[in-house]
C-alpha cells in the first residue's frame, strides 16, 4: 500500500501515505478539490490537537474568570498559561485549575469532587464566573457537568458555565471553538427581564490581545471616533462580555473561532457583523475603511484616510528596506486556521516573498478556495499536514522561510530554514501598522540570518578528521 | 498534617506535574529506532509533542491512534491497527511503544491482546511492539517513565550468559547529563549498557543528514544483554519497588542492584564512583580526582553565599532529592522541598539528610504551585530551583528561578543543562550562587536604606 508522494506531486522519494493523497494538491495543476473535512488518519502524526484545546484557547483570555479543567491533571497542566494574551486588569486567567481526578474518582464519578473544587475556588478568589471544561475521561464516565454547574451557579450566585469539550469528540479544534462559542453565548445572554441598551460601540470578535494587539487596534478606532464595547475574548472581563448585546456592529477577525458566535448574535440580538483582518498594512487599511463605511459618517471616513496615509507613510521606508532584502525568497506556511494563512500570504507577498507551500490544520473548503485563488500556480497545498510531509516539501520546494507554530519551528530549524512564529502563545504584536513592521522584521532577521550559511559550511580541518 | 498536602484541598491550582503517558514517551525516545503511538484522543499526542519540542528544541514525532467519538463507543482496535500500519510505513521503526491514555484505560482497551493479534495477522517479525499501561489518573510522568523503562527491559530480558557489562539505569535527566555519565564511564574504561539514552535522540547535532527517527538510543541487543550484566547501578533512589527496573533484574536474573541517588553534589557523586570501583575493581583516573578537587574548591568559594540562600526545590523526586542534598552539604537549608508526584521514598530519604539541621524543611508531595507559592512567601524563600512552572514565583513573589528539570519552555538550552558529575555540580552550584547574588545586589542599597535610615533611625517605626 505504500506509495511515494512523487505519484501525487512529483519529486523525491519520501514516503507519504496513500490515504493522504486527496489532502495534497498542487495549485493550477488539478481541478480536484482538496479534502479537508476528513478526520486525521491514525498514525499519521497530525499537527492537529483536540476539542478541549480549541475551547481552552478561545475562552482562556477572559481575564477575571476562573478556568477549571475537569479531568486528570495532564490536560490542565499542558494548557496552563498557554496564551500570549495580555490583560489590563485581572491576572486570574493565568492560573490553571484542575479537579485532578484520580482512579477512585474515575470509578465512582467525579461530580462531588467537581462541586467541591468550585466551592474552593469561589471561597478563595470569588471570581465573577467559572468555566468548567469537560475532558475525555469526564465524557466517558458521564459526569453530569451541566447539573453540577447549575447547582453551583445557584449556590454561589455567579456564572458557572460548562464547556462541553471532551477531547475525543473530534481531532479538529473547530469543534472546540464551537463549544467555547456556546459557553460564551450562555454568558452573554441577558437574564430574563434584563435589557442591555444598544450603543454605537463595536464588538471585536476573534481578537485575543496577543502582544497587546487589541489595544493597538483600539487606538486606530478611537482616532476614528469609535469605541470598542468588548473584544472576545482578549482582555475581556465577565462584566464586559455581558454588554455584548449592546454592540452596534460585530467585527469578526478570527473567522474559525467566531463566525459561529457572530451568526448567533445576529439571530438573537440583530447585531450585524463584518469580517475584518488587522494583519498586514493592506488588510488593516482595508478593514478600517470598511468599518467607517459601515457607520457611513463623513468625519469617520476622513479620519480613516488621514490615519491610513500617515501610518502608511510612517512604515513605508522600513517595509521598503525589508522588501529589498527579501524579494525572491521562498516561503512555506503551515498554521492552525485559514484566517491566519490568508493574512500571512498577503503580508509575505507585500515583502516580495513567493509562497511555495501552504497548509492549515482546520481550514474549510471555502477557505481553501480563497487560499487557492491567492496562490501562484505550482504551489503545494496540504490540509492537516504531518512532519513527514512538511519535511518533504521544505526540502523539495527549497524553502527559505516558514511561518507556523511551535511544533513546526524546530523541524524548520533542523533543516536550515528560517522561521516566523505565528502561534497562540507568541508575545509579539503582529497586528496593525506596527505589527506589519514587527512581522517584516522577524521575517528578515530569520530569513537573512548569517547563521544558515555559517552552519552549512564545513571546517577546513574536516578533511583530517578520522 | 495531611499526607497529601499541608492543607487539604481538592482543587489543583497551577500544576507541578505532567501526565503519566508523557514519562513513557520520553523513555521510548531513548531506545534505538523507536516510535511511539499514544492510544487515545489526538490532543494527548499533540500536547506531549508540544511540551517536548519546547523543552528539547528538537522535532519530536509522536503518533496517535486518533480516536473519535465512534471508537470511544465501539473500541479503538481498528484505529490502533491502522496507526501501527502507518507508523511502520513512514518511519520504519524497530521498536514501537503503544502508550495508553486515561481515555483508553477508562474504556478498558486490552492493548496487549490487540498487539498480539496484529503481529500475527501481519506476520511481522522485524518490529517489536511493546504496550505500556499509563492511566494518567494513577500517576505522573515519573511513574510513566519508570513503567516504560521496566516494561521495555522486561520485554527483552531473558536468560543469557553472564557478561562484564554494568547496567546503568537513569531517571529523566538531560541529554547533556547522559553524556557526562558516559564520559565518566569511558574515562574509567568500564563496559556498560545505559538505558534510556536520549543523549543523541533528543539533542542531535546539526549537520548530519535529517532522519525521521534520530540516530542514537539504547539498542535492543544491549538491552537483551542486561540480564547477564555484572551489576546494575540505578539512579532510582526514590523509584517505588514495584516500578523499579533494577529490582526486576535482581529478582528475576540475580543481577545485584545498587540503587543510588542522582550524582549531583559531592556526596552523591562520591557514592557513584565508590560503587563503580567496588563493582569493576578499576582505578580512578587522575582527571576525575582533579574534577573532584575543583568541585571542593567551588564549594569553599560558595559556602557563605549558600548560607544566605533559602531555596524552594521542586520537580521530579530524583532531581529534587539530589538538589536538596547538594544544598544541604553546601550549608543552605531549603525551607520547602516539593514534588507533584506522590513519593513516600522521597520523604523517607529527605528525613535522613535533614534530621540534624537547625530547622526541618517542609516536605510536600502531590503538590501544586498554589501551595508552593504560599509557603515560599510565608517561609522567606529567596531562590527557586526547578522547572519553568516556577515562573509564577518570580512574577508574583519576585523569587528568581534557577531552571532545571522538565519542562522548561520559556528559556533555550534545556537539553544542554548539565547537573550531574563533579563538573555538572560546579555549574549548578555557581548558577545558584550567581542568580542569588544578582538578585541580592539589585536591591540591597535600597533595602538597607529603608531599614536603617528611612524611618529616621527609629526602631520599629
Interface residues (C-beta under 8 A of the other chain):
Chain A: X1 X2 X15 X16 X17 X19 X39 X40 X41 X42 X43 X44 X45 X46 X47 X48 X49 X50 X51 X52 X53 X68 X71 X72 X73 X74 X75 X76 X77 X78 X79 X80 X95 X96 X97 X98 X99 X100 X101 X102 X103 X105 X106 X113 X116 X117 X120 X121 X136 X137 X139 X140 X141 X167 X168 X169 X170 X171 X387 X388 X391 X406 X407 X409 X410 X411 X413 X414 X415 X416 X455
Chain B: X9 X10 X11 X12 X13 X14 X15 X17 X18 X19 X20 X21 X22 X37 X40 X41 X42 X43 X44 X45 X46 X47 X48 X49 X50 X51 X53 X54 X57 X58 X59 X60 X61 X62 X63 X64 X65 X66 X67 X68 X69 X71 X72 X79 X80 X82 X83 X84 X85 X86 X87 X89 X90 X101 X102 X103 X106 X107 X135 X136 X137 X138 X140 X204 X206 X207 X210 X212 X389
